[in-house]
Protein backbone atom coordinates (compact mmCIF):
# COMPACT_ATOMS: atom_id res chain seq x y z
CA UNK A 1 0.00 0.00 0.00
CA UNK A 2 1.29 3.45 -0.88
CA UNK A 3 -0.58 6.63 -0.02
CA UNK A 4 0.09 10.10 -1.40
CA UNK A 5 -1.24 13.14 0.45
CA UNK A 6 -1.56 16.82 -0.37
CA UNK A 7 -1.10 19.16 2.60
CA UNK A 8 -2.00 22.85 2.54
CA UNK A 9 -1.62 25.12 5.56
CA UNK A 10 -0.97 22.11 7.78
CA UNK A 11 -4.16 20.27 6.73
CA UNK A 12 -4.50 17.15 4.58
CA UNK A 13 -6.64 18.31 1.66
CA UNK A 14 -6.32 15.24 -0.57
CA UNK A 15 -5.21 11.62 -0.36
CA UNK A 16 -4.69 9.02 -3.06
CA UNK A 17 -3.92 5.31 -3.03
CA UNK A 18 -1.03 4.97 -5.47
CA UNK A 19 -0.42 1.27 -4.88
CA UNK A 20 -2.88 -1.06 -3.22
CA UNK A 21 -3.68 -4.76 -2.92
CA UNK A 22 -4.90 -5.93 -6.31
CA UNK A 23 -3.19 -9.27 -6.85
CA UNK A 24 -6.47 -11.09 -7.41
CA UNK A 25 -10.09 -10.18 -8.07
CA UNK A 26 -11.09 -10.31 -4.41
CA UNK A 27 -8.22 -8.06 -3.28
CA UNK A 28 -8.92 -5.64 -6.10
CA UNK A 29 -12.63 -5.51 -5.20
CA UNK A 30 -11.91 -4.93 -1.51
CA UNK A 31 -9.44 -2.15 -2.32
CA UNK A 32 -11.88 -0.47 -4.69
CA UNK A 33 -14.50 -0.44 -1.94
CA UNK A 34 -12.22 0.51 0.97
CA UNK A 35 -10.00 3.21 -0.54
CA UNK A 36 -12.75 5.84 -1.04
CA UNK A 37 -13.76 5.30 2.61
CA UNK A 38 -10.13 5.56 3.74
CA UNK A 39 -9.72 8.81 1.81
CA UNK A 40 -12.80 10.28 3.53
CA UNK A 41 -11.62 9.06 6.94
CA UNK A 42 -8.16 10.56 6.31
CA UNK A 43 -9.61 13.96 5.47
CA UNK A 44 -11.77 13.85 8.60
CA UNK A 45 -9.16 12.50 11.03
CA UNK A 46 -6.13 14.40 9.71
CA UNK A 47 -3.91 11.64 11.15
CA UNK A 48 -3.29 7.93 10.80
CA UNK A 49 -4.19 7.28 14.45
CA UNK A 50 -7.74 8.56 14.00
CA UNK A 51 -8.63 6.12 11.22
CA UNK A 52 -10.54 3.01 12.30
CA UNK A 53 -9.97 -0.35 10.67
CA UNK A 54 -12.55 -1.16 8.00
CA UNK A 55 -14.16 -4.55 8.54
CA UNK A 56 -13.37 -6.96 5.72
CA UNK A 57 -10.48 -4.78 4.56
CA UNK A 58 -8.04 -5.19 7.44
CA UNK A 59 -4.96 -5.61 5.24
CA UNK A 60 -5.85 -2.56 3.14
CA UNK A 61 -6.76 -0.48 6.21
CA UNK A 62 -3.56 -1.34 8.06
CA UNK A 63 -1.45 -0.70 4.98
CA UNK A 64 -3.18 2.65 4.42
CA UNK A 65 -2.62 3.74 8.01
CA UNK A 66 1.04 2.72 7.92
CA UNK A 67 1.70 4.51 4.62
CA UNK A 68 -0.22 7.58 5.74
CA UNK A 69 1.82 7.76 8.95
CA UNK A 70 5.04 7.58 6.90
CA UNK A 71 3.82 10.30 4.53
CA UNK A 72 2.95 12.55 7.47
CA UNK A 73 6.42 12.06 8.95
CA UNK A 74 7.92 13.23 5.65
CA UNK A 75 6.17 16.60 5.46
Biopython code that builds the backbone (N, CA, C, O; Angstrom):
import numpy as np
from Bio.PDB.StructureBuilder import StructureBuilder

atoms = [
    (1, "UNK", "N", (0.845, -1.172, 0.000)),
    (1, "UNK", "CA", (0.000, 0.000, 0.000)),
    (1, "UNK", "C", (0.886, 1.229, 0.000)),
    (1, "UNK", "O", (1.834, 1.318, 0.780)),
    (2, "UNK", "N", (0.582, 2.170, -0.867)),
    (2, "UNK", "CA", (1.288, 3.449, -0.883)),
    (2, "UNK", "C", (0.259, 4.565, -1.006)),
    (2, "UNK", "O", (-0.580, 4.569, -1.906)),
    (3, "UNK", "N", (0.348, 5.510, -0.074)),
    (3, "UNK", "CA", (-0.578, 6.630, -0.019)),
    (3, "UNK", "C", (0.172, 7.914, -0.324)),
    (3, "UNK", "O", (1.282, 8.131, 0.162)),
    (4, "UNK", "N", (-0.444, 8.761, -1.133)),
    (4, "UNK", "CA", (0.087, 10.097, -1.400)),
    (4, "UNK", "C", (-0.903, 11.100, -0.820)),
    (4, "UNK", "O", (-2.114, 10.969, -1.001)),
    (5, "UNK", "N", (-0.372, 12.106, -0.119)),
    (5, "UNK", "CA", (-1.237, 13.136, 0.453)),
    (5, "UNK", "C", (-0.829, 14.508, -0.058)),
    (5, "UNK", "O", (0.320, 14.738, -0.435)),
    (6, "UNK", "N", (-1.800, 15.411, -0.062)),
    (6, "UNK", "CA", (-1.557, 16.820, -0.366)),
    (6, "UNK", "C", (-1.890, 17.590, 0.904)),
    (6, "UNK", "O", (-2.989, 17.471, 1.446)),
    (7, "UNK", "N", (-0.925, 18.383, 1.373)),
    (7, "UNK", "CA", (-1.096, 19.156, 2.605)),
    (7, "UNK", "C", (-1.001, 20.632, 2.265)),
    (7, "UNK", "O", (-0.051, 21.072, 1.617)),
    (8, "UNK", "N", (-1.993, 21.392, 2.709)),
    (8, "UNK", "CA", (-1.999, 22.846, 2.538)),
    (8, "UNK", "C", (-2.287, 23.482, 3.892)),
    (8, "UNK", "O", (-3.251, 23.120, 4.566)),
    (9, "UNK", "N", (-1.448, 24.428, 4.282)),
    (9, "UNK", "CA", (-1.618, 25.123, 5.563)),
    (9, "UNK", "C", (-1.753, 24.155, 6.734)),
    (9, "UNK", "O", (-2.540, 24.382, 7.653)),
    (10, "UNK", "N", (-0.977, 23.074, 6.691)),
    (10, "UNK", "CA", (-0.971, 22.111, 7.781)),
    (10, "UNK", "C", (-2.133, 21.141, 7.805)),
    (10, "UNK", "O", (-2.256, 20.362, 8.750)),
    (11, "UNK", "N", (-2.993, 21.163, 6.791)),
    (11, "UNK", "CA", (-4.158, 20.274, 6.732)),
    (11, "UNK", "C", (-4.049, 19.342, 5.527)),
    (11, "UNK", "O", (-3.630, 19.761, 4.448)),
    (12, "UNK", "N", (-4.426, 18.083, 5.714)),
    (12, "UNK", "CA", (-4.505, 17.153, 4.584)),
    (12, "UNK", "C", (-5.731, 17.544, 3.775)),
    (12, "UNK", "O", (-6.849, 17.527, 4.291)),
    (13, "UNK", "N", (-5.529, 17.896, 2.512)),
    (13, "UNK", "CA", (-6.642, 18.312, 1.663)),
    (13, "UNK", "C", (-6.968, 17.276, 0.588)),
    (13, "UNK", "O", (-8.011, 17.356, -0.060)),
    (14, "UNK", "N", (-6.066, 16.296, 0.400)),
    (14, "UNK", "CA", (-6.324, 15.239, -0.573)),
    (14, "UNK", "C", (-5.463, 14.036, -0.225)),
    (14, "UNK", "O", (-4.375, 14.182, 0.334)),
    (15, "UNK", "N", (-5.948, 12.860, -0.554)),
    (15, "UNK", "CA", (-5.209, 11.617, -0.356)),
    (15, "UNK", "C", (-5.534, 10.689, -1.518)),
    (15, "UNK", "O", (-6.660, 10.663, -2.017)),
    (16, "UNK", "N", (-4.537, 9.936, -1.935)),
    (16, "UNK", "CA", (-4.694, 9.024, -3.064)),
    (16, "UNK", "C", (-3.981, 7.716, -2.751)),
    (16, "UNK", "O", (-2.891, 7.722, -2.180)),
    (17, "UNK", "N", (-4.588, 6.607, -3.119)),
    (17, "UNK", "CA", (-3.923, 5.313, -3.025)),
    (17, "UNK", "C", (-3.165, 5.059, -4.314)),
    (17, "UNK", "O", (-3.770, 4.769, -5.346)),
    (18, "UNK", "N", (-1.836, 5.165, -4.262)),
    (18, "UNK", "CA", (-1.026, 4.967, -5.466)),
    (18, "UNK", "C", (-0.823, 3.497, -5.772)),
    (18, "UNK", "O", (-0.904, 3.077, -6.926)),
    (19, "UNK", "N", (-0.559, 2.718, -4.739)),
    (19, "UNK", "CA", (-0.418, 1.273, -4.882)),
    (19, "UNK", "C", (-1.275, 0.634, -3.807)),
    (19, "UNK", "O", (-1.297, 1.095, -2.666)),
    (20, "UNK", "N", (-1.978, -0.423, -4.168)),
    (20, "UNK", "CA", (-2.876, -1.061, -3.216)),
    (20, "UNK", "C", (-3.040, -2.521, -3.586)),
    (20, "UNK", "O", (-2.742, -2.910, -4.716)),
    (21, "UNK", "N", (-3.514, -3.343, -2.646)),
    (21, "UNK", "CA", (-3.677, -4.765, -2.919)),
    (21, "UNK", "C", (-4.609, -4.992, -4.109)),
    (21, "UNK", "O", (-5.766, -4.572, -4.098)),
    (22, "UNK", "N", (-4.095, -5.650, -5.114)),
    (22, "UNK", "CA", (-4.904, -5.925, -6.307)),
    (22, "UNK", "C", (-4.428, -7.188, -7.008)),
    (22, "UNK", "O", (-4.643, -7.357, -8.208)),
    (23, "UNK", "N", (-3.778, -8.078, -6.257)),
    (23, "UNK", "CA", (-3.193, -9.272, -6.849)),
    (23, "UNK", "C", (-4.206, -10.259, -7.401)),
    (23, "UNK", "O", (-3.880, -11.046, -8.289)),
    (24, "UNK", "N", (-5.413, -10.230, -6.897)),
    (24, "UNK", "CA", (-6.474, -11.095, -7.411)),
    (24, "UNK", "C", (-7.783, -10.310, -7.406)),
    (24, "UNK", "O", (-7.835, -9.181, -6.919)),
    (25, "UNK", "N", (-8.819, -10.903, -7.942)),
    (25, "UNK", "CA", (-10.088, -10.177, -8.074)),
    (25, "UNK", "C", (-10.664, -9.763, -6.727)),
    (25, "UNK", "O", (-11.216, -8.670, -6.599)),
    (26, "UNK", "N", (-10.541, -10.620, -5.727)),
    (26, "UNK", "CA", (-11.086, -10.306, -4.406)),
    (26, "UNK", "C", (-10.342, -9.125, -3.785)),
    (26, "UNK", "O", (-10.965, -8.196, -3.270)),
    (27, "UNK", "N", (-9.017, -9.162, -3.835)),
    (27, "UNK", "CA", (-8.219, -8.058, -3.282)),
    (27, "UNK", "C", (-8.514, -6.755, -4.001)),
    (27, "UNK", "O", (-8.636, -5.701, -3.377)),
    (28, "UNK", "N", (-8.627, -6.836, -5.307)),
    (28, "UNK", "CA", (-8.924, -5.642, -6.101)),
    (28, "UNK", "C", (-10.294, -5.076, -5.727)),
    (28, "UNK", "O", (-10.447, -3.863, -5.583)),
    (29, "UNK", "N", (-11.283, -5.945, -5.571)),
    (29, "UNK", "CA", (-12.633, -5.510, -5.200)),
    (29, "UNK", "C", (-12.629, -4.846, -3.824)),
    (29, "UNK", "O", (-13.214, -3.779, -3.640)),
    (30, "UNK", "N", (-11.966, -5.486, -2.863)),
    (30, "UNK", "CA", (-11.908, -4.931, -1.506)),
    (30, "UNK", "C", (-11.247, -3.560, -1.531)),
    (30, "UNK", "O", (-11.742, -2.619, -0.911)),
    (31, "UNK", "N", (-10.137, -3.444, -2.241)),
    (31, "UNK", "CA", (-9.436, -2.155, -2.316)),
    (31, "UNK", "C", (-10.308, -1.087, -2.953)),
    (31, "UNK", "O", (-10.337, 0.052, -2.486)),
    (32, "UNK", "N", (-11.019, -1.445, -4.014)),
    (32, "UNK", "CA", (-11.877, -0.467, -4.693)),
    (32, "UNK", "C", (-12.996, 0.023, -3.778)),
    (32, "UNK", "O", (-13.438, 1.166, -3.892)),
    (33, "UNK", "N", (-13.452, -0.835, -2.875)),
    (33, "UNK", "CA", (-14.500, -0.442, -1.935)),
    (33, "UNK", "C", (-13.931, 0.347, -0.754)),
    (33, "UNK", "O", (-14.538, 1.318, -0.304)),
    (34, "UNK", "N", (-12.777, -0.069, -0.258)),
    (34, "UNK", "CA", (-12.219, 0.510, 0.969)),
    (34, "UNK", "C", (-11.515, 1.842, 0.748)),
    (34, "UNK", "O", (-11.605, 2.726, 1.600)),
    (35, "UNK", "N", (-10.825, 2.010, -0.359)),
    (35, "UNK", "CA", (-10.002, 3.208, -0.541)),
    (35, "UNK", "C", (-10.819, 4.499, -0.516)),
    (35, "UNK", "O", (-10.383, 5.449, 0.134)),
    (36, "UNK", "N", (-11.967, 4.599, -1.173)),
    (36, "UNK", "CA", (-12.746, 5.840, -1.036)),
    (36, "UNK", "C", (-13.131, 6.141, 0.420)),
    (36, "UNK", "O", (-13.149, 7.301, 0.833)),
    (37, "UNK", "N", (-13.438, 5.096, 1.188)),
    (37, "UNK", "CA", (-13.759, 5.300, 2.607)),
    (37, "UNK", "C", (-12.526, 5.762, 3.372)),
    (37, "UNK", "O", (-12.618, 6.639, 4.232)),
    (38, "UNK", "N", (-11.372, 5.175, 3.063)),
    (38, "UNK", "CA", (-10.133, 5.559, 3.741)),
    (38, "UNK", "C", (-9.739, 6.994, 3.408)),
    (38, "UNK", "O", (-9.208, 7.709, 4.259)),
    (39, "UNK", "N", (-9.995, 7.412, 2.185)),
    (39, "UNK", "CA", (-9.723, 8.809, 1.814)),
    (39, "UNK", "C", (-10.595, 9.738, 2.657)),
    (39, "UNK", "O", (-10.096, 10.705, 3.234)),
    (40, "UNK", "N", (-11.891, 9.449, 2.729)),
    (40, "UNK", "CA", (-12.800, 10.281, 3.534)),
    (40, "UNK", "C", (-12.386, 10.305, 5.004)),
    (40, "UNK", "O", (-12.383, 11.360, 5.638)),
    (41, "UNK", "N", (-12.038, 9.140, 5.539)),
    (41, "UNK", "CA", (-11.616, 9.064, 6.938)),
    (41, "UNK", "C", (-10.328, 9.846, 7.176)),
    (41, "UNK", "O", (-10.160, 10.472, 8.223)),
    (42, "UNK", "N", (-9.423, 9.808, 6.205)),
    (42, "UNK", "CA", (-8.163, 10.556, 6.311)),
    (42, "UNK", "C", (-8.427, 12.050, 6.369)),
    (42, "UNK", "O", (-7.839, 12.758, 7.186)),
    (43, "UNK", "N", (-9.309, 12.529, 5.505)),
    (43, "UNK", "CA", (-9.612, 13.962, 5.474)),
    (43, "UNK", "C", (-10.311, 14.407, 6.758)),
    (43, "UNK", "O", (-10.132, 15.540, 7.205)),
    (44, "UNK", "N", (-11.099, 13.523, 7.342)),
    (44, "UNK", "CA", (-11.774, 13.851, 8.600)),
    (44, "UNK", "C", (-10.815, 13.794, 9.788)),
    (44, "UNK", "O", (-10.802, 14.697, 10.626)),
    (45, "UNK", "N", (-10.014, 12.733, 9.859)),
    (45, "UNK", "CA", (-9.162, 12.495, 11.031)),
    (45, "UNK", "C", (-7.896, 13.344, 11.032)),
    (45, "UNK", "O", (-7.403, 13.730, 12.091)),
    (46, "UNK", "N", (-7.374, 13.633, 9.845)),
    (46, "UNK", "CA", (-6.132, 14.405, 9.713)),
    (46, "UNK", "C", (-4.934, 13.715, 10.365)),
    (46, "UNK", "O", (-3.930, 14.366, 10.652)),
    (47, "UNK", "N", (-5.030, 12.409, 10.600)),
    (47, "UNK", "CA", (-3.914, 11.635, 11.148)),
    (47, "UNK", "C", (-4.169, 10.162, 10.877)),
    (47, "UNK", "O", (-5.296, 9.761, 10.583)),
    (48, "UNK", "N", (-3.124, 9.364, 10.977)),
    (48, "UNK", "CA", (-3.285, 7.925, 10.802)),
    (48, "UNK", "C", (-3.944, 7.298, 12.027)),
    (48, "UNK", "O", (-4.695, 6.330, 11.908)),
    (49, "UNK", "N", (-3.660, 7.853, 13.204)),
    (49, "UNK", "CA", (-4.189, 7.285, 14.447)),
    (49, "UNK", "C", (-5.706, 7.375, 14.542)),
    (49, "UNK", "O", (-6.329, 6.543, 15.202)),
    (50, "UNK", "N", (-6.306, 8.358, 13.904)),
    (50, "UNK", "CA", (-7.743, 8.560, 13.999)),
    (50, "UNK", "C", (-8.565, 7.744, 13.022)),
    (50, "UNK", "O", (-9.787, 7.883, 12.975)),
    (51, "UNK", "N", (-7.915, 6.898, 12.244)),
    (51, "UNK", "CA", (-8.627, 6.123, 11.223)),
    (51, "UNK", "C", (-8.930, 4.726, 11.760)),
    (51, "UNK", "O", (-8.006, 3.988, 12.102)),
    (52, "UNK", "N", (-10.201, 4.352, 11.839)),
    (52, "UNK", "CA", (-10.541, 3.006, 12.298)),
    (52, "UNK", "C", (-10.274, 1.975, 11.201)),
    (52, "UNK", "O", (-10.207, 2.306, 10.017)),
    (53, "UNK", "N", (-10.127, 0.741, 11.617)),
    (53, "UNK", "CA", (-9.967, -0.351, 10.668)),
    (53, "UNK", "C", (-11.320, -0.614, 10.021)),
    (53, "UNK", "O", (-12.350, -0.594, 10.695)),
    (54, "UNK", "N", (-11.317, -0.858, 8.727)),
    (54, "UNK", "CA", (-12.549, -1.156, 8.001)),
    (54, "UNK", "C", (-12.733, -2.667, 7.986)),
    (54, "UNK", "O", (-11.866, -3.401, 7.514)),
    (55, "UNK", "N", (-13.869, -3.127, 8.507)),
    (55, "UNK", "CA", (-14.160, -4.548, 8.540)),
    (55, "UNK", "C", (-14.142, -5.156, 7.144)),
    (55, "UNK", "O", (-14.724, -4.601, 6.212)),
    (56, "UNK", "N", (-13.481, -6.285, 7.003)),
    (56, "UNK", "CA", (-13.374, -6.958, 5.717)),
    (56, "UNK", "C", (-12.240, -6.434, 4.859)),
    (56, "UNK", "O", (-11.954, -6.982, 3.795)),
    (57, "UNK", "N", (-11.590, -5.369, 5.320)),
    (57, "UNK", "CA", (-10.480, -4.778, 4.565)),
    (57, "UNK", "C", (-9.322, -4.469, 5.517)),
    (57, "UNK", "O", (-8.692, -3.414, 5.436)),
    (58, "UNK", "N", (-9.061, -5.410, 6.415)),
    (58, "UNK", "CA", (-8.041, -5.187, 7.438)),
    (58, "UNK", "C", (-6.671, -4.943, 6.825)),
    (58, "UNK", "O", (-5.975, -4.011, 7.228)),
    (59, "UNK", "N", (-6.275, -5.758, 5.865)),
    (59, "UNK", "CA", (-4.957, -5.614, 5.239)),
    (59, "UNK", "C", (-4.838, -4.249, 4.563)),
    (59, "UNK", "O", (-3.828, -3.564, 4.719)),
    (60, "UNK", "N", (-5.852, -3.861, 3.825)),
    (60, "UNK", "CA", (-5.851, -2.562, 3.142)),
    (60, "UNK", "C", (-5.860, -1.423, 4.155)),
    (60, "UNK", "O", (-5.118, -0.454, 3.999)),
    (61, "UNK", "N", (-6.683, -1.525, 5.182)),
    (61, "UNK", "CA", (-6.761, -0.481, 6.211)),
    (61, "UNK", "C", (-5.430, -0.306, 6.933)),
    (61, "UNK", "O", (-4.953, 0.815, 7.108)),
    (62, "UNK", "N", (-4.836, -1.422, 7.350)),
    (62, "UNK", "CA", (-3.563, -1.344, 8.064)),
    (62, "UNK", "C", (-2.464, -0.786, 7.173)),
    (62, "UNK", "O", (-1.647, 0.019, 7.619)),
    (63, "UNK", "N", (-2.443, -1.212, 5.914)),
    (63, "UNK", "CA", (-1.449, -0.697, 4.975)),
    (63, "UNK", "C", (-1.628, 0.791, 4.731)),
    (63, "UNK", "O", (-0.650, 1.534, 4.653)),
    (64, "UNK", "N", (-2.878, 1.226, 4.611)),
    (64, "UNK", "CA", (-3.176, 2.650, 4.415)),
    (64, "UNK", "C", (-2.668, 3.462, 5.605)),
    (64, "UNK", "O", (-1.981, 4.469, 5.434)),
    (65, "UNK", "N", (-3.013, 3.014, 6.807)),
    (65, "UNK", "CA", (-2.616, 3.742, 8.008)),
    (65, "UNK", "C", (-1.097, 3.828, 8.132)),
    (65, "UNK", "O", (-0.559, 4.874, 8.495)),
    (66, "UNK", "N", (-0.415, 2.742, 7.834)),
    (66, "UNK", "CA", (1.043, 2.722, 7.917)),
    (66, "UNK", "C", (1.668, 3.670, 6.898)),
    (66, "UNK", "O", (2.582, 4.425, 7.227)),
    (67, "UNK", "N", (1.178, 3.631, 5.671)),
    (67, "UNK", "CA", (1.704, 4.505, 4.623)),
    (67, "UNK", "C", (1.367, 5.962, 4.899)),
    (67, "UNK", "O", (2.190, 6.845, 4.659)),
    (68, "UNK", "N", (0.168, 6.220, 5.399)),
    (68, "UNK", "CA", (-0.223, 7.584, 5.742)),
    (68, "UNK", "C", (0.676, 8.135, 6.849)),
    (68, "UNK", "O", (1.115, 9.283, 6.779)),
    (69, "UNK", "N", (0.950, 7.324, 7.863)),
    (69, "UNK", "CA", (1.825, 7.759, 8.955)),
    (69, "UNK", "C", (3.212, 8.109, 8.417)),
    (69, "UNK", "O", (3.809, 9.101, 8.836)),
    (70, "UNK", "N", (3.726, 7.299, 7.491)),
    (70, "UNK", "CA", (5.038, 7.577, 6.895)),
    (70, "UNK", "C", (5.002, 8.870, 6.087)),
    (70, "UNK", "O", (5.932, 9.674, 6.155)),
    (71, "UNK", "N", (3.938, 9.069, 5.329)),
    (71, "UNK", "CA", (3.815, 10.297, 4.526)),
    (71, "UNK", "C", (3.758, 11.526, 5.430)),
    (71, "UNK", "O", (4.350, 12.558, 5.113)),
    (72, "UNK", "N", (3.054, 11.422, 6.541)),
    (72, "UNK", "CA", (2.947, 12.554, 7.469)),
    (72, "UNK", "C", (4.281, 12.863, 8.144)),
    (72, "UNK", "O", (4.574, 14.018, 8.454)),
    (73, "UNK", "N", (5.087, 11.826, 8.371)),
    (73, "UNK", "CA", (6.416, 12.056, 8.952)),
    (73, "UNK", "C", (7.332, 12.786, 7.975)),
    (73, "UNK", "O", (8.278, 13.457, 8.390)),
    (74, "UNK", "N", (7.055, 12.657, 6.681)),
    (74, "UNK", "CA", (7.924, 13.232, 5.651)),
    (74, "UNK", "C", (7.522, 14.631, 5.210)),
    (74, "UNK", "O", (8.104, 15.160, 4.263)),
    (75, "UNK", "N", (6.551, 15.242, 5.863)),
    (75, "UNK", "CA", (6.170, 16.603, 5.456)),
    (75, "UNK", "C", (6.816, 17.636, 6.350)),
    (75, "UNK", "O", (6.610, 18.835, 6.158)),
]
sb = StructureBuilder()
sb.init_structure("model")
sb.init_model(0)
sb.init_chain("A")
sb.init_seg("    ")
for serial, (resi, resn, name, xyz) in enumerate(atoms, 1):
    if name == "N":
        sb.init_residue(resn, " ", resi, " ")
    sb.init_atom(name, np.array(xyz, "f"), 0.0, 1.0, " ", f" {name:<3s}", serial, name[0])
structure = sb.get_structure()
